[in-house]
Amino acid sequence: MVPPPTETGAHTARSGGVRAAGRAAARRAALYKAKLWEIRTNTKPQGTGKKYRIVSHTVRWTVGNREKSSTFKTKGLAESFLSDLRQAAKNGEAFDVESGLPPSMIKMRDARTWYSLAVAYVQAWWPHAAAKTREGMTDSLVCVTPVLVNDLPGHPDDEDIRRALLEYFFVPEDRRPVPTPGLLRVVR
């Protein structure tokens, strides 16, 4: 467990506490209090008596009392991310407690969903692929998709999702059959 940072070397952005703009804001749980820490360099020993090798750089920060971090391969990427966090704090953006990010960075992160990426991939490769390649491509995407989607209460069974993806969604639009009531239930 990493001890909390001292005030030396920590950057603090404060503009107030919890935003009190009704129940919706309380459910969203956004805070203006974010403490940004310095970048931590992660190293790995190369052997006995040898120098440590730098493997990654971690940006750490807290929103409220929740510790957040994001790891990058290069120091430049980590510095850029930390700079974006600092700019958001300087501009007075509220930080989301769940993700630890300000709204401007959440939009960038959520720009494309797994589902939209998978559908675009099928659309791009379908005309150029042989029949067995298409089958393998869609089957692979169907196997991975249930793992990468949110597991919300009341969602359909994995087998129903799999069938809907194979028979309807991972097929080009001009080849899709008429949706059945069972398929529409999965989509809802």
Backbone as JSON Lines, residues from 0, in Angstrom:
{"i":0,"aa":"M","n":[0.85,-1.18,0.0],"ca":[0.0,0.0,0.0],"c":[0.88,1.23,0.0]}
{"i":1,"aa":"V","n":[0.57,2.17,-0.85],"ca":[1.34,3.39,-0.98],"c":[0.8,4.4,0.03]}
{"i":2,"aa":"P","n":[1.69,5.01,0.8],"ca":[1.21,6.01,1.76],"c":[0.67,7.23,1.04]}
{"i":3,"aa":"P","n":[-0.27,7.95,1.65],"ca":[-0.8,9.14,1.0],"c":[0.3,10.19,0.85]}
{"i":4,"aa":"P","n":[0.16,11.06,-0.14],"ca":[1.21,12.04,-0.38],"c":[1.25,13.11,0.7]}
{"i":5,"aa":"T","n":[2.39,13.69,0.85],"ca":[2.49,14.84,1.73],"c":[2.11,16.05,0.91]}
{"i":6,"aa":"E","n":[1.91,17.16,1.55],"ca":[1.54,18.37,0.82],"c":[2.67,18.85,-0.08]}
{"i":7,"aa":"T","n":[3.91,18.47,0.24],"ca":[5.03,18.84,-0.62],"c":[4.97,17.95,-1.85]}
{"i":8,"aa":"G","n":[5.02,18.55,-3.01],"ca":[4.99,17.77,-4.24],"c":[3.59,17.43,-4.69]}
{"i":9,"aa":"A","n":[2.58,17.82,-3.95],"ca":[1.2,17.55,-4.35],"c":[0.58,18.85,-4.83]}
{"i":10,"aa":"H","n":[-0.24,18.75,-5.84],"ca":[-0.93,19.92,-6.38],"c":[-2.41,19.77,-6.04]}
{"i":11,"aa":"T","n":[-2.99,20.8,-5.49],"ca":[-4.37,20.71,-5.06],"c":[-5.23,21.72,-5.81]}
{"i":12,"aa":"A","n":[-6.39,21.25,-6.24],"ca":[-7.36,22.13,-6.9],"c":[-8.63,22.09,-6.08]}
{"i":13,"aa":"R","n":[-9.04,23.23,-5.54],"ca":[-10.25,23.26,-4.72],"c":[-11.12,24.43,-5.15]}
{"i":14,"aa":"S","n":[-12.4,24.14,-5.28],"ca":[-13.34,25.21,-5.57],"c":[-14.62,25.05,-4.79]}
{"i":15,"aa":"G","n":[-14.63,24.3,-3.79],"ca":[-15.85,24.14,-3.07],"c":[-16.18,22.78,-2.56]}
{"i":16,"aa":"G","n":[-16.79,21.96,-2.58],"ca":[-17.14,20.63,-2.13],"c":[-18.02,19.99,-3.13]}
{"i":17,"aa":"V","n":[-19.0,19.31,-2.64],"ca":[-19.92,18.62,-3.55],"c":[-20.84,19.63,-4.2]}
{"i":18,"aa":"R","n":[-21.04,19.49,-5.43],"ca":[-21.93,20.38,-6.18],"c":[-23.37,20.1,-5.74]}
{"i":19,"aa":"A","n":[-24.07,21.14,-5.33],"ca":[-25.41,20.95,-4.81],"c":[-26.44,21.49,-5.78]}
{"i":20,"aa":"A","n":[-26.57,20.84,-6.92],"ca":[-27.54,21.29,-7.93],"c":[-28.64,20.27,-8.09]}
{"i":21,"aa":"G","n":[-29.22,19.88,-6.99],"ca":[-30.34,18.96,-7.03],"c":[-29.93,17.5,-6.9]}
{"i":22,"aa":"R","n":[-30.91,16.62,-6.98],"ca":[-30.67,15.19,-6.79],"c":[-29.85,14.58,-7.9]}
{"i":23,"aa":"A","n":[-30.01,15.05,-9.13],"ca":[-29.25,14.49,-10.25],"c":[-27.76,14.7,-10.05]}
{"i":24,"aa":"A","n":[-27.39,15.86,-9.58],"ca":[-25.97,16.13,-9.34],"c":[-25.45,15.28,-8.19]}
{"i":25,"aa":"A","n":[-26.28,15.04,-7.19],"ca":[-25.85,14.21,-6.06],"c":[-25.65,12.77,-6.5]}
{"i":26,"aa":"R","n":[-26.54,12.28,-7.39],"ca":[-26.38,10.91,-7.91],"c":[-25.11,10.8,-8.74]}
{"i":27,"aa":"R","n":[-24.81,11.85,-9.5],"ca":[-23.64,11.83,-10.36],"c":[-22.37,11.91,-9.52]}
{"i":28,"aa":"A","n":[-22.44,12.49,-8.36],"ca":[-21.34,12.59,-7.41],"c":[-20.09,13.18,-8.06]}
{"i":29,"aa":"A","n":[-20.16,14.45,-8.36],"ca":[-19.0,15.16,-8.91],"c":[-18.46,16.08,-7.83]}
{"i":30,"aa":"L","n":[-17.15,16.12,-7.73],"ca":[-16.5,16.96,-6.73],"c":[-15.55,17.94,-7.4]}
{"i":31,"aa":"Y","n":[-15.4,19.08,-6.77],"ca":[-14.44,20.06,-7.26],"c":[-13.1,19.91,-6.55]}
{"i":32,"aa":"K","n":[-13.03,18.98,-5.61],"ca":[-11.79,18.8,-4.84],"c":[-11.01,17.62,-5.41]}
{"i":33,"aa":"A","n":[-9.9,17.94,-6.04],"ca":[-9.03,16.91,-6.6],"c":[-7.6,17.22,-6.23]}
{"i":34,"aa":"K","n":[-6.88,16.23,-5.77],"ca":[-5.48,16.41,-5.42],"c":[-4.65,15.63,-6.43]}
{"i":35,"aa":"L","n":[-3.8,16.33,-7.15],"ca":[-2.97,15.71,-8.18],"c":[-1.57,15.49,-7.63]}
{"i":36,"aa":"W","n":[-1.06,14.28,-7.77],"ca":[0.27,13.94,-7.26],"c":[1.28,13.99,-8.4]}
{"i":37,"aa":"E","n":[2.54,13.92,-8.03],"ca":[3.61,13.88,-9.02],"c":[3.58,12.53,-9.75]}
{"i":38,"aa":"I","n":[4.22,12.46,-10.89],"ca":[4.3,11.22,-11.68],"c":[5.27,10.27,-10.99]}
{"i":39,"aa":"R","n":[4.85,9.01,-10.86],"ca":[5.7,7.97,-10.26],"c":[6.3,7.13,-11.38]}
{"i":40,"aa":"T","n":[7.61,6.94,-11.34],"ca":[8.3,6.12,-12.33],"c":[8.36,4.69,-11.8]}
{"i":41,"aa":"N","n":[7.88,3.75,-12.58],"ca":[7.89,2.33,-12.2],"c":[9.12,1.68,-12.84]}
{"i":42,"aa":"T","n":[9.93,1.01,-12.02],"ca":[11.15,0.4,-12.52],"c":[11.14,-1.1,-12.27]}
{"i":43,"aa":"K","n":[12.06,-1.77,-12.95],"ca":[12.18,-3.21,-12.83],"c":[13.68,-3.55,-12.81]}
{"i":44,"aa":"P","n":[14.12,-4.4,-11.88],"ca":[15.55,-4.74,-11.85],"c":[15.93,-5.59,-13.06]}
{"i":45,"aa":"Q","n":[17.12,-5.31,-13.63],"ca":[17.6,-6.07,-14.78],"c":[18.47,-7.25,-14.37]}
{"i":46,"aa":"G","n":[18.83,-7.31,-13.15],"ca":[19.65,-8.41,-12.65],"c":[20.45,-7.94,-11.45]}
{"i":47,"aa":"T","n":[21.21,-8.84,-10.87],"ca":[21.99,-8.52,-9.67],"c":[23.08,-7.52,-10.02]}
{"i":48,"aa":"G","n":[23.12,-6.41,-9.29],"ca":[24.15,-5.41,-9.48],"c":[23.97,-4.52,-10.69]}
{"i":49,"aa":"K","n":[22.86,-4.63,-11.42],"ca":[22.63,-3.81,-12.61],"c":[21.64,-2.7,-12.31]}
{"i":50,"aa":"K","n":[21.56,-1.73,-13.2],"ca":[20.63,-0.62,-13.05],"c":[19.2,-1.1,-13.19]}
{"i":51,"aa":"Y","n":[18.31,-0.32,-12.62],"ca":[16.89,-0.58,-12.79],"c":[16.44,-0.04,-14.13]}
{"i":52,"aa":"R","n":[15.56,-0.76,-14.79],"ca":[15.02,-0.35,-16.08],"c":[13.65,0.29,-15.86]}
{"i":53,"aa":"I","n":[13.42,1.45,-16.5],"ca":[12.12,2.13,-16.39],"c":[11.14,1.4,-17.29]}
{"i":54,"aa":"V","n":[10.02,0.95,-16.7],"ca":[9.02,0.22,-17.48],"c":[7.76,1.02,-17.76]}
{"i":55,"aa":"S","n":[7.41,1.96,-16.88],"ca":[6.22,2.78,-17.1],"c":[6.22,3.96,-16.13]}
{"i":56,"aa":"H","n":[5.24,4.83,-16.35],"ca":[5.08,6.02,-15.51],"c":[3.61,6.1,-15.1]}
{"i":57,"aa":"T","n":[3.36,6.35,-13.82],"ca":[1.99,6.37,-13.3],"c":[1.62,7.75,-12.8]}
{"i":58,"aa":"V","n":[0.48,8.24,-13.29],"ca":[-0.1,9.49,-12.8],"c":[-1.09,9.11,-11.71]}
{"i":59,"aa":"R","n":[-0.96,9.74,-10.54],"ca":[-1.85,9.43,-9.43],"c":[-2.54,10.7,-8.96]}
{"i":60,"aa":"W","n":[-3.8,10.55,-8.55],"ca":[-4.57,11.68,-8.05],"c":[-5.7,11.14,-7.18]}
{"i":61,"aa":"T","n":[-6.3,12.02,-6.4],"ca":[-7.46,11.64,-5.6],"c":[-8.61,12.58,-5.92]}
{"i":62,"aa":"V","n":[-9.81,12.02,-5.86],"ca":[-11.03,12.8,-5.99],"c":[-11.85,12.44,-4.76]}
{"i":63,"aa":"G","n":[-12.07,13.43,-3.92],"ca":[-12.67,13.13,-2.63],"c":[-11.66,12.33,-1.83]}
{"i":64,"aa":"N","n":[-12.05,11.16,-1.39],"ca":[-11.12,10.27,-0.68],"c":[-10.71,9.07,-1.52]}
{"i":65,"aa":"R","n":[-11.11,9.05,-2.8],"ca":[-10.81,7.91,-3.67],"c":[-9.52,8.14,-4.44]}
{"i":66,"aa":"E","n":[-8.62,7.19,-4.32],"ca":[-7.35,7.27,-5.03],"c":[-7.53,6.74,-6.45]}
{"i":67,"aa":"K","n":[-7.0,7.46,-7.43],"ca":[-7.09,7.08,-8.85],"c":[-5.69,7.05,-9.43]}
{"i":68,"aa":"S","n":[-5.5,6.26,-10.48],"ca":[-4.21,6.24,-11.17],"c":[-4.4,5.81,-12.61]}
{"i":69,"aa":"S","n":[-3.43,6.19,-13.43],"ca":[-3.4,5.8,-14.82],"c":[-1.94,5.64,-15.21]}
{"i":70,"aa":"T","n":[-1.61,4.51,-15.84],"ca":[-0.22,4.18,-16.17],"c":[0.04,4.34,-17.65]}
{"i":71,"aa":"F","n":[1.2,4.89,-17.99],"ca":[1.59,5.15,-19.37],"c":[2.97,4.59,-19.64]}
{"i":72,"aa":"K","n":[3.22,4.24,-20.88],"ca":[4.5,3.66,-21.29],"c":[5.62,4.7,-21.27]}
{"i":73,"aa":"T","n":[5.32,5.93,-21.69],"ca":[6.35,6.97,-21.73],"c":[6.03,8.1,-20.76]}
{"i":74,"aa":"K","n":[7.08,8.8,-20.36],"ca":[6.9,9.92,-19.43],"c":[6.15,11.07,-20.1]}
{"i":75,"aa":"G","n":[6.35,11.25,-21.41],"ca":[5.67,12.31,-22.13],"c":[4.16,12.14,-22.11]}
{"i":76,"aa":"L","n":[3.69,10.9,-22.3],"ca":[2.24,10.63,-22.25],"c":[1.69,10.89,-20.85]}
{"i":77,"aa":"A","n":[2.46,10.49,-19.82],"ca":[2.03,10.71,-18.44],"c":[1.96,12.2,-18.14]}
{"i":78,"aa":"E","n":[2.96,12.97,-18.59],"ca":[2.97,14.41,-18.36],"c":[1.8,15.08,-19.07]}
{"i":79,"aa":"S","n":[1.5,14.63,-20.28],"ca":[0.38,15.19,-21.03],"c":[-0.94,14.94,-20.31]}
{"i":80,"aa":"F","n":[-1.13,13.72,-19.8],"ca":[-2.35,13.37,-19.08],"c":[-2.47,14.2,-17.81]}
{"i":81,"aa":"L","n":[-1.36,14.33,-17.06],"ca":[-1.37,15.12,-15.84],"c":[-1.66,16.59,-16.16]}
{"i":82,"aa":"S","n":[-1.12,17.07,-17.26],"ca":[-1.39,18.45,-17.67],"c":[-2.87,18.66,-17.98]}
{"i":83,"aa":"D","n":[-3.5,17.67,-18.63],"ca":[-4.94,17.76,-18.92],"c":[-5.74,17.81,-17.62]}
{"i":84,"aa":"L","n":[-5.34,16.99,-16.64],"ca":[-6.02,17.02,-15.34],"c":[-5.87,18.38,-14.67]}
{"i":85,"aa":"R","n":[-4.66,18.93,-14.72],"ca":[-4.41,20.24,-14.11],"c":[-5.22,21.34,-14.79]}
{"i":86,"aa":"Q","n":[-5.29,21.29,-16.11],"ca":[-6.06,22.29,-16.85],"c":[-7.55,22.22,-16.49]}
{"i":87,"aa":"A","n":[-8.06,21.0,-16.36],"ca":[-9.47,20.83,-15.99],"c":[-9.72,21.4,-14.61]}
{"i":88,"aa":"A","n":[-8.81,21.13,-13.67],"ca":[-8.96,21.67,-12.32],"c":[-8.87,23.19,-12.34]}
{"i":89,"aa":"K","n":[-7.94,23.72,-13.13],"ca":[-7.76,25.17,-13.23],"c":[-9.0,25.83,-13.84]}
{"i":90,"aa":"N","n":[-9.64,25.14,-14.78],"ca":[-10.85,25.69,-15.43],"c":[-12.1,25.51,-14.58]}
{"i":91,"aa":"G","n":[-11.98,24.89,-13.42],"ca":[-13.11,24.76,-12.51],"c":[-14.06,23.62,-12.82]}
{"i":92,"aa":"E","n":[-13.58,22.6,-13.54],"ca":[-14.44,21.46,-13.85],"c":[-14.57,20.55,-12.63]}
{"i":93,"aa":"A","n":[-15.75,20.0,-12.44],"ca":[-15.97,19.05,-11.36],"c":[-15.45,17.69,-11.8]}
{"i":94,"aa":"F","n":[-14.82,16.96,-10.89],"ca":[-14.29,15.64,-11.19],"c":[-15.31,14.58,-10.79]}
{"i":95,"aa":"D","n":[-15.56,13.63,-11.66],"ca":[-16.48,12.53,-11.4],"c":[-15.83,11.6,-10.38]}
{"i":96,"aa":"V","n":[-16.55,11.24,-9.33],"ca":[-15.99,10.4,-8.28],"c":[-15.73,8.98,-8.78]}
{"i":97,"aa":"E","n":[-16.63,8.46,-9.61],"ca":[-16.5,7.09,-10.11],"c":[-15.26,6.9,-10.98]}
{"i":98,"aa":"S","n":[-15.11,7.73,-12.01],"ca":[-13.99,7.56,-12.94],"c":[-12.76,8.35,-12.51]}
{"i":99,"aa":"G","n":[-12.96,9.41,-11.72],"ca":[-11.86,10.25,-11.31],"c":[-11.49,11.29,-12.34]}
{"i":100,"aa":"L","n":[-12.27,11.41,-13.4],"ca":[-11.94,12.32,-14.5],"c":[-12.94,13.46,-14.59]}
{"i":101,"aa":"P","n":[-12.51,14.6,-15.14],"ca":[-13.45,15.7,-15.39],"c":[-14.28,15.38,-16.63]}
{"i":102,"aa":"P","n":[-15.42,16.04,-16.82],"ca":[-16.29,15.75,-17.98],"c":[-15.57,15.87,-19.33]}
{"i":103,"aa":"S","n":[-14.67,16.82,-19.47],"ca":[-13.98,16.97,-20.75],"c":[-13.14,15.75,-21.1]}
{"i":104,"aa":"M","n":[-12.58,15.08,-20.1],"ca":[-11.76,13.9,-20.35],"c":[-12.59,12.63,-20.43]}
{"i":105,"aa":"I","n":[-13.75,12.61,-19.79],"ca":[-14.64,11.46,-19.9],"c":[-15.16,11.36,-21.32]}
{"i":106,"aa":"K","n":[-15.49,12.49,-21.93],"ca":[-15.96,12.49,-23.31],"c":[-14.9,11.92,-24.24]}
{"i":107,"aa":"M","n":[-13.65,12.29,-24.03],"ca":[-12.58,11.76,-24.86],"c":[-12.44,10.26,-24.66]}
{"i":108,"aa":"R","n":[-12.53,9.81,-23.42],"ca":[-12.35,8.4,-23.12],"c":[-13.49,7.55,-23.66]}
{"i":109,"aa":"D","n":[-14.71,8.08,-23.61],"ca":[-15.88,7.33,-24.04],"c":[-16.28,7.66,-25.47]}
{"i":110,"aa":"A","n":[-15.36,8.14,-26.26],"ca":[-15.69,8.57,-27.61],"c":[-16.22,7.41,-28.46]}
{"i":111,"aa":"R","n":[-15.72,6.2,-28.26],"ca":[-16.18,5.06,-29.05],"c":[-16.38,3.86,-28.13]}
{"i":112,"aa":"T","n":[-17.5,3.21,-28.27],"ca":[-17.78,2.03,-27.46],"c":[-17.24,0.78,-28.15]}
{"i":113,"aa":"W","n":[-17.14,-0.29,-27.4],"ca":[-16.7,-1.56,-27.96],"c":[-17.67,-2.02,-29.04]}
{"i":114,"aa":"Y","n":[-18.94,-1.88,-28.77],"ca":[-19.94,-2.32,-29.74],"c":[-19.79,-1.59,-31.07]}
{"i":115,"aa":"S","n":[-19.67,-0.26,-31.03],"ca":[-19.54,0.5,-32.28],"c":[-18.25,0.15,-33.01]}
{"i":116,"aa":"L","n":[-17.19,-0.1,-32.26],"ca":[-15.92,-0.52,-32.88],"c":[-16.07,-1.88,-33.57]}
{"i":117,"aa":"A","n":[-16.72,-2.83,-32.89],"ca":[-16.89,-4.17,-33.46],"c":[-17.77,-4.13,-34.71]}
{"i":118,"aa":"V","n":[-18.85,-3.36,-34.67],"ca":[-19.73,-3.25,-35.85],"c":[-18.97,-2.6,-37.01]}
{"i":119,"aa":"A","n":[-18.21,-1.56,-36.74],"ca":[-17.43,-0.9,-37.8],"c":[-16.38,-1.85,-38.38]}
{"i":120,"aa":"Y","n":[-15.79,-2.66,-37.52],"ca":[-14.79,-3.63,-37.98],"c":[-15.43,-4.65,-38.93]}
{"i":121,"aa":"V","n":[-16.59,-5.17,-38.55],"ca":[-17.29,-6.13,-39.41],"c":[-17.68,-5.47,-40.73]}
{"i":122,"aa":"Q","n":[-18.19,-4.25,-40.67],"ca":[-18.58,-3.54,-41.89],"c":[-17.4,-3.33,-42.83]}
{"i":123,"aa":"A","n":[-16.23,-3.05,-42.25],"ca":[-15.05,-2.77,-43.07],"c":[-14.48,-4.04,-43.71]}
{"i":124,"aa":"W","n":[-14.49,-5.16,-42.98],"ca":[-13.84,-6.37,-43.47],"c":[-14.76,-7.34,-44.2]}
{"i":125,"aa":"W","n":[-16.03,-7.25,-44.02],"ca":[-16.97,-8.2,-44.61],"c":[-16.83,-8.34,-46.13]}
{"i":126,"aa":"P","n":[-16.79,-7.25,-46.89],"ca":[-16.74,-7.4,-48.35],"c":[-15.45,-8.06,-48.86]}
{"i":127,"aa":"H","n":[-14.39,-8.01,-48.08],"ca":[-13.09,-8.51,-48.52],"c":[-12.75,-9.89,-47.97]}
{"i":128,"aa":"A","n":[-13.62,-10.45,-47.14],"ca":[-13.31,-11.7,-46.46],"c":[-14.07,-12.88,-47.09]}
{"i":129,"aa":"A","n":[-13.44,-14.04,-47.05],"ca":[-14.1,-15.27,-47.5],"c":[-15.13,-15.7,-46.45]}
{"i":130,"aa":"A","n":[-15.99,-16.62,-46.83],"ca":[-17.09,-17.04,-45.96],"c":[-16.59,-17.57,-44.61]}
{"i":131,"aa":"K","n":[-15.6,-18.44,-44.61],"ca":[-15.09,-19.0,-43.35],"c":[-14.39,-17.92,-42.52]}
{"i":132,"aa":"T","n":[-13.74,-16.99,-43.19],"ca":[-13.09,-15.89,-42.47],"c":[-14.14,-15.02,-41.79]}
{"i":133,"aa":"R","n":[-15.24,-14.76,-42.48],"ca":[-16.34,-13.99,-41.89],"c":[-16.89,-14.69,-40.66]}
{"i":134,"aa":"E","n":[-17.08,-15.98,-40.79],"ca":[-17.61,-16.77,-39.67],"c":[-16.67,-16.71,-38.47]}
{"i":135,"aa":"G","n":[-15.38,-16.88,-38.72],"ca":[-14.4,-16.82,-37.64],"c":[-14.32,-15.44,-37.01]}
{"i":136,"aa":"M","n":[-14.39,-14.4,-37.85],"ca":[-14.32,-13.02,-37.37],"c":[-15.51,-12.71,-36.46]}
{"i":137,"aa":"T","n":[-16.71,-13.02,-36.92],"ca":[-17.9,-12.71,-36.11],"c":[-17.95,-13.57,-34.85]}
{"i":138,"aa":"D","n":[-17.54,-14.83,-34.96],"ca":[-17.54,-15.7,-33.78],"c":[-16.56,-15.18,-32.72]}
{"i":139,"aa":"S","n":[-15.39,-14.72,-33.15],"ca":[-14.41,-14.16,-32.21],"c":[-14.96,-12.92,-31.52]}
{"i":140,"aa":"L","n":[-15.58,-12.04,-32.3],"ca":[-16.15,-10.82,-31.71],"c":[-17.28,-11.14,-30.74]}
{"i":141,"aa":"V","n":[-18.08,-12.13,-31.08],"ca":[-19.2,-12.52,-30.21],"c":[-18.69,-13.1,-28.9]}
{"i":142,"aa":"C","n":[-17.6,-13.84,-28.94],"ca":[-17.03,-14.42,-27.71],"c":[-16.48,-13.35,-26.77]}
{"i":143,"aa":"V","n":[-15.92,-12.3,-27.34],"ca":[-15.29,-11.25,-26.54],"c":[-16.3,-10.23,-26.02]}
{"i":144,"aa":"T","n":[-17.34,-9.97,-26.77],"ca":[-18.28,-8.88,-26.46],"c":[-18.93,-8.99,-25.07]}
{"i":145,"aa":"P","n":[-19.44,-10.15,-24.63],"ca":[-20.06,-10.18,-23.3],"c":[-19.1,-9.81,-22.17]}
{"i":146,"aa":"V","n":[-17.82,-10.03,-22.36],"ca":[-16.84,-9.68,-21.33],"c":[-16.61,-8.18,-21.27]}
{"i":147,"aa":"L","n":[-16.76,-7.49,-22.4],"ca":[-16.44,-6.07,-22.48],"c":[-17.62,-5.13,-22.31]}
{"i":148,"aa":"V","n":[-18.82,-5.65,-22.12],"ca":[-19.97,-4.78,-21.92],"c":[-20.32,-4.74,-20.44]}
{"i":149,"aa":"N","n":[-21.02,-3.68,-20.05],"ca":[-21.41,-3.53,-18.64],"c":[-22.42,-4.59,-18.25]}
{"i":150,"aa":"D","n":[-22.26,-5.13,-17.07],"ca":[-23.15,-6.16,-16.55],"c":[-24.19,-5.49,-15.66]}
{"i":151,"aa":"L","n":[-25.22,-4.95,-16.29],"ca":[-26.25,-4.22,-15.57],"c":[-27.37,-5.16,-15.13]}
{"i":152,"aa":"P","n":[-28.08,-4.83,-14.05],"ca":[-29.18,-5.67,-13.6],"c":[-30.26,-5.8,-14.67]}
{"i":153,"aa":"G","n":[-30.77,-7.0,-14.85],"ca":[-31.84,-7.24,-15.8],"c":[-31.4,-7.39,-17.23]}
{"i":154,"aa":"H","n":[-30.09,-7.54,-17.45],"ca":[-29.64,-7.68,-18.83],"c":[-29.93,-9.09,-19.34]}
{"i":155,"aa":"P","n":[-30.02,-9.28,-20.66],"ca":[-30.34,-10.6,-21.23],"c":[-29.23,-11.62,-20.96]}
{"i":156,"aa":"D","n":[-29.57,-12.89,-21.12],"ca":[-28.58,-13.95,-20.95],"c":[-27.49,-13.81,-22.01]}
{"i":157,"aa":"D","n":[-26.3,-14.32,-21.69],"ca":[-25.19,-14.26,-22.63],"c":[-25.51,-15.0,-23.93]}
{"i":158,"aa":"E","n":[-26.25,-16.1,-23.83],"ca":[-26.59,-16.86,-25.03],"c":[-27.53,-16.07,-25.94]}
{"i":159,"aa":"D","n":[-28.47,-15.32,-25.34],"ca":[-29.37,-14.47,-26.14],"c":[-28.59,-13.34,-26.82]}
{"i":160,"aa":"I","n":[-27.65,-12.75,-26.08],"ca":[-26.82,-11.7,-26.65],"c":[-25.98,-12.27,-27.8]}
{"i":161,"aa":"R","n":[-25.41,-13.44,-27.58],"ca":[-24.59,-14.08,-28.6],"c":[-25.39,-14.33,-29.89]}
{"i":162,"aa":"R","n":[-26.6,-14.86,-29.73],"ca":[-27.44,-15.14,-30.89],"c":[-27.8,-13.86,-31.63]}
{"i":163,"aa":"A","n":[-28.15,-12.8,-30.88],"ca":[-28.51,-11.52,-31.5],"c":[-27.33,-10.92,-32.26]}
{"i":164,"aa":"L","n":[-26.15,-11.01,-31.68],"ca":[-24.96,-10.47,-32.36],"c":[-24.66,-11.25,-33.62]}
{"i":165,"aa":"L","n":[-24.69,-12.58,-33.54],"ca":[-24.36,-13.42,-34.71],"c":[-25.38,-13.28,-35.83]}
{"i":166,"aa":"E","n":[-26.66,-13.26,-35.47],"ca":[-27.71,-13.28,-36.48],"c":[-28.09,-11.89,-37.01]}
{"i":167,"aa":"Y","n":[-27.79,-10.85,-36.26],"ca":[-28.28,-9.54,-36.69],"c":[-27.2,-8.44,-36.68]}
{"i":168,"aa":"F","n":[-26.59,-8.17,-35.54],"ca":[-25.74,-6.99,-35.41],"c":[-24.39,-7.11,-36.08]}
{"i":169,"aa":"F","n":[-23.78,-8.29,-36.07],"ca":[-22.49,-8.46,-36.72],"c":[-22.65,-8.98,-38.14]}
{"i":170,"aa":"V","n":[-23.69,-8.51,-38.81],"ca":[-23.94,-8.79,-40.22],"c":[-24.13,-7.43,-40.89]}
{"i":171,"aa":"P","n":[-23.59,-7.21,-42.09],"ca":[-23.79,-5.9,-42.76],"c":[-25.27,-5.56,-42.9]}
{"i":172,"aa":"E","n":[-25.57,-4.29,-42.87],"ca":[-26.96,-3.82,-42.86],"c":[-27.78,-4.35,-44.04]}
{"i":173,"aa":"D","n":[-27.18,-4.47,-45.21],"ca":[-27.93,-4.93,-46.36],"c":[-28.22,-6.43,-46.33]}
{"i":174,"aa":"R","n":[-27.6,-7.17,-45.41],"ca":[-27.82,-8.61,-45.29],"c":[-28.59,-8.99,-44.02]}
{"i":175,"aa":"R","n":[-28.99,-8.02,-43.23],"ca":[-29.67,-8.3,-41.97],"c":[-31.09,-8.78,-42.22]}
{"i":176,"aa":"P","n":[-31.54,-9.79,-41.45],"ca":[-32.93,-10.23,-41.56],"c":[-33.85,-9.25,-40.81]}
{"i":177,"aa":"V","n":[-35.14,-9.46,-40.97],"ca":[-36.12,-8.67,-40.22],"c":[-36.0,-9.07,-38.75]}
{"i":178,"aa":"P","n":[-35.88,-8.09,-37.84],"ca":[-35.71,-8.44,-36.42],"c":[-36.94,-9.15,-35.85]}
{"i":179,"aa":"T","n":[-36.69,-10.18,-35.08],"ca":[-37.75,-10.95,-34.43],"c":[-38.08,-10.3,-33.07]}
{"i":180,"aa":"P","n":[-39.22,-10.64,-32.48],"ca":[-39.55,-10.09,-31.15],"c":[-38.5,-10.46,-30.09]}
{"i":181,"aa":"G","n":[-37.97,-11.68,-30.18],"ca":[-36.92,-12.1,-29.24],"c":[-35.68,-11.24,-29.37]}
{"i":182,"aa":"L","n":[-35.33,-10.89,-30.59],"ca":[-34.16,-10.03,-30.84],"c":[-34.41,-8.63,-30.3]}
{"i":183,"aa":"L","n":[-35.6,-8.12,-30.51],"ca":[-35.93,-6.78,-30.01],"c":[-35.9,-6.73,-28.48]}
{"i":184,"aa":"R","n":[-36.23,-7.84,-27.82],"ca":[-36.18,-7.92,-26.37],"c":[-34.73,-7.81,-25.89]}
{"i":185,"aa":"V","n":[-33.81,-8.41,-26.63],"ca":[-32.39,-8.35,-26.27],"c":[-31.86,-6.94,-26.44]}
{"i":186,"aa":"V","n":[-32.31,-6.26,-27.47],"ca":[-31.81,-4.93,-27.79],"c":[-32.28,-3.87,-26.8]}
{"i":187,"aa":"R","n":[-33.49,-3.93,-26.39],"ca":[-34.12,-2.9,-25.56],"c":[-33.1,-2.15,-24.83]}
